[in-house]
């Protein structure tokens, strides 16, 4: 595999539905087009936030970050500390993160 992408997947669990909803609404305020461009230039390929709804009684989101490579991941860590983490100081959350590399994928062109 010549083009290995690095993936970071985290879940963030909130204490209330209101906090989770606030976090979801805040995404466009945090990741403005200008901030997004900074991350893209540093090597971030993709960022996705999902609301995890199949766990009754929990208020959880999943956050996927996809980077070009390890170097891009390192560059983006300082950007996350500067542009993202300060926006989370008012949330009381539990975060569980995982990192990996893409070893298999398929992409449907049927719906693109």
Residue frames as qw, qx, qy, qz and C-alpha x, y, z in Angstrom:
[[0.000, 0.891, 0.454, 0.000, 0.00, 0.00, 0.00],
 [0.510, 0.261, 0.004, 0.819, 1.76, 3.16, -1.15],
 [0.131, -0.477, -0.007, -0.869, -0.64, 5.82, 0.15],
 [0.432, -0.372, -0.772, 0.281, -1.36, 5.01, 3.81],
 [0.232, -0.641, -0.066, -0.728, -3.79, 7.33, 5.58],
 [0.204, -0.032, -0.763, 0.612, -3.88, 7.73, 9.34],
 [0.434, -0.572, -0.471, -0.512, -7.29, 7.66, 11.03],
 [0.053, 0.045, -0.671, 0.738, -8.12, 8.95, 14.50],
 [0.460, -0.474, -0.564, -0.496, -11.56, 8.00, 15.80],
 [0.049, 0.053, -0.646, 0.760, -12.85, 9.30, 19.11],
 [0.320, -0.643, -0.642, -0.267, -16.10, 9.16, 20.96],
 [0.028, 0.208, -0.353, 0.912, -17.13, 12.03, 23.19],
 [0.349, -0.530, -0.771, -0.053, -19.82, 11.33, 25.78],
 [0.107, -0.440, 0.099, -0.886, -21.76, 14.22, 27.29],
 [0.024, 0.122, 0.808, -0.576, -23.59, 14.33, 30.60],
 [0.400, 0.527, 0.494, -0.564, -26.77, 15.80, 29.05],
 [0.532, 0.540, 0.579, 0.301, -28.53, 15.90, 25.70],
 [0.090, 0.985, 0.118, -0.091, -28.41, 19.70, 25.82],
 [0.355, -0.710, 0.468, 0.389, -24.61, 19.69, 26.03],
 [0.561, 0.055, 0.718, 0.408, -24.36, 17.26, 23.13],
 [0.376, 0.779, 0.481, 0.145, -26.77, 19.31, 21.02],
 [0.090, -0.960, 0.107, 0.241, -24.79, 22.47, 21.82],
 [0.476, -0.449, 0.614, 0.441, -21.55, 20.78, 20.76],
 [0.530, 0.367, 0.686, 0.337, -23.11, 19.61, 17.48],
 [0.224, 0.928, 0.298, 0.012, -24.46, 23.11, 16.71],
 [0.276, -0.874, 0.235, 0.325, -21.06, 24.65, 17.45],
 [0.779, -0.007, 0.459, 0.428, -19.16, 22.71, 14.75],
 [0.473, 0.696, 0.299, 0.449, -19.60, 25.29, 11.99],
 [0.190, -0.975, 0.073, -0.092, -18.56, 28.06, 14.39],
 [0.657, -0.563, 0.422, 0.270, -15.35, 26.20, 15.27],
 [0.564, -0.016, 0.634, 0.528, -14.49, 24.89, 11.82],
 [0.339, 0.794, 0.056, -0.501, -15.05, 27.99, 9.72],
 [0.808, 0.576, 0.035, 0.118, -13.94, 27.85, 6.08],
 [0.182, 0.848, -0.438, 0.236, -10.74, 29.68, 7.06],
 [0.525, -0.510, 0.649, -0.207, -9.91, 27.26, 9.90],
 [0.916, 0.192, 0.346, -0.067, -10.80, 24.28, 7.71],
 [0.630, 0.741, -0.194, 0.132, -8.36, 25.51, 5.07],
 [0.137, -0.750, 0.608, -0.221, -5.57, 25.66, 7.67],
 [0.738, -0.215, 0.620, -0.157, -6.22, 22.02, 8.58],
 [0.859, 0.486, 0.161, -0.012, -6.38, 20.96, 4.94],
 [0.391, 0.824, -0.377, 0.163, -3.06, 22.66, 4.24],
 [0.336, -0.601, 0.687, -0.234, -1.56, 20.78, 7.20],
 [0.222, 0.224, -0.930, -0.188, -2.67, 17.44, 5.73],
 [0.439, 0.187, 0.729, -0.490, -6.09, 16.71, 7.19],
 [0.050, -0.073, -0.800, -0.593, -8.12, 14.88, 4.56],
 [0.465, -0.451, -0.577, -0.498, -11.44, 14.59, 6.34],
 [0.057, -0.034, 0.689, -0.722, -13.29, 15.25, 9.57],
 [0.479, -0.353, -0.614, -0.519, -16.71, 13.79, 10.35],
 [0.229, -0.121, 0.654, -0.710, -18.90, 14.14, 13.44],
 [0.468, -0.251, -0.747, -0.399, -21.65, 11.58, 13.96],
 [0.528, -0.358, 0.359, -0.681, -24.35, 11.46, 16.60],
 [0.244, 0.053, -0.968, 0.039, -24.39, 7.99, 18.12],
 [0.552, -0.200, 0.020, -0.810, -28.02, 7.21, 18.72],
 [0.785, -0.077, -0.564, -0.244, -28.17, 3.48, 19.34],
 [0.428, -0.027, -0.715, 0.552, -27.08, 3.64, 22.98],
 [0.372, -0.735, -0.433, -0.365, -30.17, 4.44, 25.02],
 [0.577, -0.787, -0.168, 0.138, -29.59, 6.86, 27.88],
 [0.595, -0.343, 0.175, 0.705, -26.24, 8.14, 26.58],
 [0.304, 0.935, 0.073, -0.169, -25.40, 11.33, 24.75],
 [0.634, -0.368, 0.488, 0.473, -22.45, 10.52, 22.53],
 [0.552, 0.781, -0.152, -0.248, -20.84, 11.65, 19.30],
 [0.850, -0.049, 0.318, 0.417, -18.19, 9.98, 17.17],
 [0.150, 0.918, -0.213, -0.300, -15.45, 12.08, 15.61],
 [0.877, 0.156, 0.290, 0.350, -13.39, 10.79, 12.71],
 [0.029, 0.875, -0.326, -0.358, -10.21, 12.56, 11.65],
 [0.899, 0.240, 0.252, 0.267, -8.40, 11.32, 8.56],
 [0.160, -0.851, 0.331, 0.376, -4.86, 12.53, 7.82],
 [0.639, 0.644, -0.401, -0.127, -2.51, 12.12, 4.86],
 [0.752, 0.188, -0.544, 0.321, 0.14, 10.53, 7.06],
 [0.644, -0.480, -0.406, 0.436, 1.84, 10.61, 10.48],
 [0.336, 0.010, -0.019, 0.941, 3.45, 13.97, 9.71],
 [0.241, -0.456, -0.349, -0.783, 0.06, 15.55, 8.93],
 [0.634, -0.572, -0.519, -0.018, -1.32, 14.07, 12.15],
 [0.566, -0.318, -0.282, 0.707, 1.47, 15.71, 14.16],
 [0.115, 0.187, 0.146, 0.965, 0.98, 19.09, 12.44],
 [0.397, -0.512, -0.457, -0.609, -2.75, 19.01, 13.07],
 [0.581, -0.458, -0.592, 0.319, -2.36, 18.22, 16.78],
 [0.274, -0.233, -0.208, 0.910, -1.04, 21.72, 17.48],
 [0.202, -0.212, -0.362, -0.885, -3.81, 23.18, 15.31],
 [0.533, -0.492, -0.657, -0.205, -6.42, 21.25, 17.28],
 [0.485, -0.412, -0.471, 0.612, -4.97, 22.56, 20.53],
 [0.120, -0.124, 0.021, 0.985, -5.14, 26.11, 19.18],
 [0.318, -0.050, -0.350, -0.880, -8.45, 26.14, 17.25],
 [0.611, -0.258, -0.655, -0.364, -10.57, 23.29, 18.65],
 [0.534, -0.253, -0.710, 0.383, -9.83, 22.39, 22.27],
 [0.035, -0.030, -0.329, 0.943, -10.39, 25.92, 23.68],
 [0.491, -0.150, -0.294, -0.806, -13.99, 25.64, 22.43],
 [0.695, -0.217, -0.672, -0.134, -14.56, 22.55, 24.57],
 [0.197, 0.211, -0.635, 0.717, -13.62, 23.97, 27.97],
 [0.477, -0.154, 0.249, -0.829, -17.28, 24.41, 28.99],
 [0.848, -0.006, -0.362, -0.387, -18.20, 20.78, 28.27],
 [0.490, -0.435, 0.717, -0.238, -17.86, 17.99, 30.81],
 [0.855, 0.322, -0.251, -0.319, -17.17, 14.96, 28.60],
 [0.721, -0.331, 0.595, 0.127, -15.57, 11.57, 28.60],
 [0.538, 0.684, -0.375, -0.318, -13.38, 10.98, 25.53],
 [0.790, -0.176, 0.566, 0.156, -12.15, 7.65, 24.21],
 [0.407, 0.760, -0.340, -0.376, -9.80, 7.77, 21.22],
 [0.847, -0.022, 0.486, 0.214, -8.31, 5.23, 18.85],
 [0.215, 0.742, -0.424, -0.473, -5.80, 5.55, 16.02],
 [0.781, 0.063, 0.603, 0.147, -5.16, 3.28, 13.07],
 [0.040, 0.415, -0.554, -0.720, -4.14, 3.10, 9.45],
 [0.776, 0.343, -0.001, -0.529, -6.36, 2.16, 6.53],
 [0.332, -0.291, 0.879, 0.181, -5.76, -1.49, 5.66],
 [0.169, 0.317, 0.863, 0.356, -8.87, -2.07, 3.54],
 [0.281, 0.474, 0.291, -0.782, -11.59, 0.05, 2.07],
 [0.277, 0.385, 0.714, 0.515, -14.02, 0.27, -0.77],
 [0.125, 0.395, 0.126, -0.902, -15.70, 3.39, -2.07],
 [0.435, 0.554, 0.709, 0.034, -18.98, 3.30, -3.92],
 [0.091, -0.133, 0.320, 0.934, -19.10, 5.45, -7.02],
 [0.014, -0.505, -0.823, -0.260, -22.77, 4.61, -7.43],
 [0.180, -0.847, -0.486, 0.119, -23.94, 7.51, -5.27],
 [0.380, -0.506, 0.057, 0.772, -21.26, 10.12, -5.98]]
